[in-house]
């Protein structure tokens, strides 16, 4: 993926709707941390420390690791937490299909594909290990 495509996908989330705020955080987090989709989907609110710009991620094979993120990602996560459903359970990110549910990996891929199409990208919507 070209850097310009990534920026275009990120710009597609510049609105203030609940989905824009969620998607912005979902796109920024793996970009900064290098985590995979499974680690992103399994991320729980209690595992995120916005003050220290870090999170504990559990990924493939139960591997647990500490990841760090930049201020822009901290801001995106804080904006999402300010509007996310309070009855979402322990999960940081939720699917809005029906009742708020733990997001599945295919849901992340569908969101990235949709955002990539909106941004008129020709390649994958996100560089790195998530895709």
C-alpha positions in Angstrom: 0.0 0.0 0.0 1.1 3.5 -0.8 1.5 6.1 2.0 -1.0 8.3 0.1 -3.6 5.5 0.1 -3.2 5.1 3.9 -3.6 8.9 4.4 -6.7 8.8 2.2 -8.3 6.0 4.2 -7.5 7.8 7.4 -9.1 11.0 6.0 -12.3 9.0 5.3 -12.7 8.9 9.1 -12.5 12.7 9.7 -16.2 13.0 10.5 -17.6 13.0 14.0 -20.1 10.2 13.7 -19.8 7.3 16.1 -18.6 5.1 13.2 -16.0 7.6 12.1 -14.6 7.9 15.6 -14.5 4.1 16.0 -13.0 3.5 12.6 -10.3 6.2 13.1 -9.2 4.5 16.3 -9.3 1.1 14.7 -7.2 2.3 11.8 -4.6 4.2 13.9 -4.1 1.6 16.6 -2.6 -1.3 14.5 -0.7 1.3 12.4 1.1 2.5 15.5 1.5 -0.8 17.3 1.9 -3.4 14.6 -0.8 -5.5 16.2 -2.7 -8.0 14.2 -6.5 -8.0 13.7 -7.0 -10.6 16.4 -5.2 -8.5 18.9 -7.2 -5.5 17.9 -10.5 -7.3 18.2 -9.6 -8.8 21.5 -8.5 -5.5 23.1 -10.3 -4.7 26.3 -10.8 -1.3 27.8 -8.9 -2.3 31.0 -5.9 -3.2 28.9 -5.4 0.3 27.5 -3.5 3.0 29.4 -4.1 6.4 27.6 -1.9 8.3 30.0 1.1 6.2 29.2 0.2 5.6 25.5 0.3 1.9 25.8 -1.8 -1.3 25.8 -1.5 -5.0 26.6 -2.5 -6.9 23.5 -3.2 -10.7 23.3 -2.6 -12.1 19.9 -2.4 -15.3 17.9 -1.4 -18.3 20.1 -2.2 -16.4 23.3 1.0 -14.3 23.0 0.7 -11.3 25.3 2.8 -8.2 24.6 3.0 -4.5 25.6 2.5 -2.1 22.7 3.0 1.7 22.6 1.2 4.3 20.4 1.5 7.9 19.6 -0.5 10.9 20.8 -2.7 10.9 17.6 -3.8 7.4 18.5 -4.3 8.4 22.1 -6.6 11.2 20.9 -8.5 8.8 18.6 -9.0 6.3 21.3 -10.1 9.0 23.8 -12.6 10.4 21.3 -14.0 6.8 20.7 -14.2 6.1 24.4 -16.2 9.4 24.9 -19.0 8.2 22.6 -18.9 4.4 22.6 -21.8 2.4 23.9 -21.5 2.0 27.7 -23.1 -1.5 27.6 -20.5 -2.9 25.2 -19.0 -5.2 27.8 -15.2 -5.3 28.3 -14.3 -4.8 24.7 -12.7 -1.6 23.5 -14.2 -1.9 20.0 -17.6 -3.2 19.2 -19.6 -4.1 16.1 -22.8 -2.2 15.6 -24.6 -5.1 13.8 -27.5 -5.8 16.1 -26.6 -5.8 19.7 -23.1 -4.4 20.5 -20.8 -7.4 20.1 -17.2 -8.2 20.3 -15.8 -7.4 16.9 -14.8 -10.2 14.6 -11.8 -10.1 12.4 -13.8 -10.3 9.3 -15.7 -7.1 10.4 -12.4 -5.3 10.6 -11.5 -6.4 7.1 -14.9 -5.3 5.8 -14.6 -1.9 7.4 -11.1 -1.5 6.0 -12.3 -2.5 2.5 -15.3 -0.1 2.7 -13.0 2.7 3.8 -10.5 1.9 1.1 -13.2 2.0 -1.5 -14.5 5.3 -0.2 -10.9 6.7 -0.4 -10.5 5.1 -3.9 -7.5 3.0 -3.0 -6.3 0.3 -5.3 -4.4 -1.8 -2.8 -4.9 -3.0 0.8 -6.5 -0.4 3.1 -3.9 -0.7 5.8 -0.2 -1.5 5.6 1.5 -4.0 7.9 0.5 -7.1 9.7 -3.2 -6.5 10.0 -3.8 -7.2 6.4 
